[in-house]
Amino acid sequence: MMKDFGPLASSFKLQSGEMSYVWQLEAAARVSGDRYTATARTRYCKVSVIADPKGIVTDLRAEDTNTIDGSICAQRLGIQRQT
């Protein structure tokens, strides 16, 4: 499943021997406004994974912006958003 996230944004080995992996699944700026003012908001979904030396995932966290349409991570990963 992790390979479906696409290219890694970053990865590094922790002192414990575990590996940290980060994917930036989506990042897009949305600009809205009128003739006089505008607001820009960046939408993103970042997934962070810690895997033990054998490659077994021990921690997975998703961080995203919440939009009117809901959580970007929940949409991309096909899961329900948890708070």
PyMOL commands that set and color helices and strands:
alter all, ss='L'
color gray80, all
select helices_A, chain A and resi 2-5+72-77
alter helices_A, ss='H'
color red, helices_A
select strands_A, chain A and resi 10-13+19-33+38-51+57-64+66-67+70-71
alter strands_A, ss='S'
color yellow, strands_A
deselect
rebuild
show_as cartoon
